[in-house]
Amino acid sequence: MLNHTAERFADRYSRQIRFAPIGQEGQRKLLNSTALIVGCGALGASLAQHLTRAGVGRLRIADRDYVEPSNLQRQVLFHEADALAALPKAVAAAEKLRGMNSGIHIDAFVTDVNRHTLGPLIEGADIVLDGTDNAATRLLLSDACYERGIPFIYGGVTGAEGMSAVLVPGETACLRCLIGDEEAGGDGESCDTAGVLSAAVEFTASLQAIESVKYLTGNRSALRGSWVAADLWRFSLRELQLPKPSESCSHCGTTPAETSIHVGGPSYPVTLCGRDTVQVTLDEPLELDRMREWFSRLGCEVVSNRYLMKAMLSPDHRFVLFPDGRILVQGTSDPEEAMRLCRRLLPAGALR
Ligand SMILES: [Zn+2]
């Protein structure tokens, strides 16, 4: 295990320290920083690798999903063995990252990031990086960052196109002002319909990572301050100056927030982007041992590890159950159908 003795520190990060705007002082700031990466799919895995190698001292990685073979084409931290073992992405990622840099602290959270779970994850973070795949979570993160004065490093990729922006409370408008509330309802074109290329992911993650390093090393005046959208297939690059905070916005401006009406309870089903999957969250945690018994008795093939349990309901449908009470219903993108399957197949009383 490598230690951060002065000598090793200087050697490990020597090429970064020699880069004048970072230097010893910047490197020390990185090691004293805490970054939260939400979503550890394509963007998140790449972001996590950049920050780990750069030496960000404390990394928190949160993801609700597990590794599948279709991820391997672009999610750089995962191996075939991770998909075979159905490891949660946060866990599989943390394991690889610890092998890259044992001198930093990495926490993996296998959880859905929502308004109920975000609080402790974001507490004490210096920066939040967007590795998510949906507008609803991005808006939640933007709102939370602006409430706490934390920069939000937005990124998104579809096909061969990527876009990114650094949203800084007090300096730039928030994501809600840039993409609008209605985006939360539907994401338009997704990687489901347009596919996604690995090189476009890396390009976008690089845009996010470099701005994060600027911010965390105290080079705030070097922040790009723009919204960049690139099409790497045709090669075109568009850059728009980010607007200032909007007076009339209750998140980035000075208008007080209206009391928001929360839609649905915790078990409200959510369709996951590009996955033919609906996530249902129960009020209660799930006991995986009990569930394994239950679904075996129903005659379902069951695969499990210490983090999750998969039950093959039919050739087309399966449940993936997590101890935190979440169920991924795979094989449908229809919330109604997912709820029907849950009602029919879960033990009585599991779904309140
Ligand atoms: Zn705003």
Boltz pocket constraint, residues with backbone or C-beta under 6 A from the ligand:
constraints:
  - pocket:
      binder: B
      contacts: [[A, 173], [A, 174], [A, 175], [A, 176], [A, 177], [A, 245], [A, 246], [A, 249], [A, 250], [A, 251], [A, 252], [A, 253]]
      max_distance: 6.0
